[in-house]
Amino acid sequence: MKKISIILALVISLGVGAGVYSQTTSSTVSKTVAANSAVQYTTVNALDVVASPFKYLHRNIRIKAKFDKFSTLGLDYPAALRASDKYISILIQRPDVENHNIPLSEMKIFLKKELAEKNISLDAGDEIEFTGRVFSTALGDAWLDVDGLKVITKKNPPKKEENVLE
């Protein structure tokens, strides 16, 4: 008699658990689809992201910074792979240093090569704003995929060439 009641209790609990699992799965999927339809970005400070990258993992963020240089930093690293044939990384200047150009190398920022080629004229000190998603925190650093980049101000605007006849 005890064996039958134990088996019956086990069967009932498995049935209830399966019902809860199926309900949880379907509601999670529908919420994910709805969230992806409109991407929202949170404006953040680059130093805050570096200080606690886990807080921003899988979040869409917007950062305003000074461009430093194009780089290959972090490319082809297996734990957070971005292939060097499709991506290029950029470095931004540390916002907490005023008198020198020191890159913020703790943040790995990746652009697809097509986006980088459109902005090849960037110079160190140009003010930019970019949007993207923190996709990894490998090595305790923030690894960011950029999906949009906008130049706000150029440090050295292009000079107009004057035609001089001699």
N, C-alpha and C positions, 0 to 999 in steps of 0.2 A: 504494500500500500504506500509506504514512504517513497519507494522508487518511482512509482507512477506519479505521485504528486511532485516530486523533484523534476522528473522529465517534463511534466505538464508546465511547471513554472518556467523551466528553461525554454521550451518552445514558445510560450507566450512572451517572455522577455526578448527573445530573438526577433519575433514578429514585430513587437513595438519598436525595437531598435532599428529595424529595417525601414519602418515607416518614417521615423524621425530623420534618418539619414537621407532618404529620398526627398523629403520636404526641404531639408537644409540645402541640399545640392541645387535644387531648382531655383530657390530664391536667391542664392548667391550668384548664380550665373546671370539672372535677369538684372541684378543690381550692377554687375560688372559691365554689361552691355550699355546700360543707361549712363553710367559714369564716363564711358569712353566717347560718347557722342559730342560732348563739349568739354574741351580741355581748359582747365583753369590753372593759372600760374600764380605762385606766391612770390612776391618780391622779398629777397633775402640778402643779407650781407655775406660776402664771400668768407669772411673770417668765422662767422657763425657756422657755416657749412663745414669748414675745416675743423672747427672745435668739436662738433658732434655730428659726424657724417651719418651715423645710424639713425638719427632723428629725421633725416631727409631722404632716406632710402626709399626708392619707388615713388618719390614725390616730384611733381612738376614745379620747377622753380625759375625765377627771373633774377638775373644778377646784372648790375651796372658796375663796370670796372674799366681800368685802363689796360689796353692791350700791351703785351710785352713782345712776344714773338711766336712764330710758328715753330713747332718742335716735333720730335718723334717720341717724346716722353710717354711711357706706358703702352706704346703700341706693341702688339704681339705678345703681351703678358698673358699666360694661359688662364689665370684665375679670373680675369676680366677681359676676355679677348676682343680686341678691335684690330682687325687685320690692316697692316701697313699699306696694302695695295688699294684699300677702299677708304681709309681714314687718315687724317692728320690731326695732331693735337696742337692746342695753343696754350700759351702761358699768359696769365694776367699778372699785373704788378700788385704787390702787397699793398693793400690800402692803408696799413698802419705805418708805412715808411714814406716820408715825404721827400727827403733830400737825395735819395738814391733810387735806382731802378732795380728792385729786387723781385724776382718772380715768385709767385705763390705756387711752388711746385707740389705742395701737398694736395692740390686739386688737379685731377687729371681730366682735362676737357677735350672731348673729341668732336671733330666736325667731319662730315662726309667730304670727300675731296671736291665734289662739285660745288658745295657751299664755300669751301675755302678758296677755290679758284675765282669765285665771284668777288671775294674780298682780299685779293692778293696785294692790293695797294696799301694795306694797313701798315702803319709804322708804330714803333714803340711810343707810348704816351697817348695814342688815339683813344678817345673815350667810346666804349662800346656798351651795348646791352644785348644779352643773349638769353634765350629761353631753352630749357631742356629738362632732362629727367636724370636723377641720380640712379644709375642702374647697378652699382656695386659699391661695397666698402672694403674691398680687398686691401690688405696691408694697413687697414685702419684709415685709409684715405677715401675721399669722395671721388667717384668715377662718374663722369657726366656726359651724356649724349646730348649734343646741341641740335635743336631742330629749327632754330631761328637766330639770326645775328643781324644787328642793326648798328651802323656807325652813327654816333650822336655828334661828336665833334672830332675834327682832324687836328692834330697837334701842329703839323706843317701843311697848311692848305696848298694845293698845287698853284704855282705861280704862272701867270699868263706870260707867254713868250712875246716879247716885242720884236717886231721886224725892224732891224736897224740897217740902214743902207750906208755903206761906206764909200 
